[in-house]
Amino acid sequence: MVEVWDNQYELGKLVLEIPENELTFITANYTNVQIKHIKDAANRAWQVGLNRDAEYNGERVEIMEAGNGSRQIKVRTQGGSLLKVKRGNLQPWLGI
């Protein structure tokens, strides 16, 4: 990750490919600023897709419906509720 740290898109692509448990281990000693940088990079490279996990208000949600070109996305919360949210309020779920 160090090699692409300053290239947000490349860092984001790399972070999205790392399994959640491995990313948690790698970032265990990172500062809040470094974690934010990683999350911002991942969000930049992330593409919303069906049956993927995302983060909404700090909670893990599953994307159920994402219209092409639509800003409204339907997600299912851990409690089973279905919500319509704006794309800008979602980030990829990284587990960190």
Rosetta blueprint (number, residue, H / E / L):
1 M L
2 V H
3 E H
4 V H
5 W L
6 D L
7 N L
8 Q H
9 Y H
10 E H
11 L H
12 G H
13 K H
14 L H
15 V H
16 L H
17 E H
18 I L
19 P L
20 E H
21 N H
22 E H
23 L H
24 T H
25 F H
26 I H
27 T L
28 A L
29 N L
30 Y L
31 T L
32 N H
33 V H
34 Q H
35 I H
36 K H
37 H H
38 I H
39 K H
40 D H
41 A H
42 A H
43 N H
44 R H
45 A H
46 W L
47 Q L
48 V L
49 G L
50 L L
51 N L
52 R L
53 D E
54 A E
55 E E
56 Y E
57 N L
58 G L
59 E E
60 R E
61 V E
62 E E
63 I E
64 M E
65 E E
66 A E
67 G L
68 N L
69 G L
70 S L
71 R L
72 Q E
73 I E
74 K E
75 V E
76 R E
77 T L
78 Q L
79 G L
80 G L
81 S L
82 L E
83 L E
84 K E
85 V E
86 K E
87 R H
88 G H
89 N H
90 L E
91 Q E
92 P E
93 W L
94 L L
95 G L
96 I L
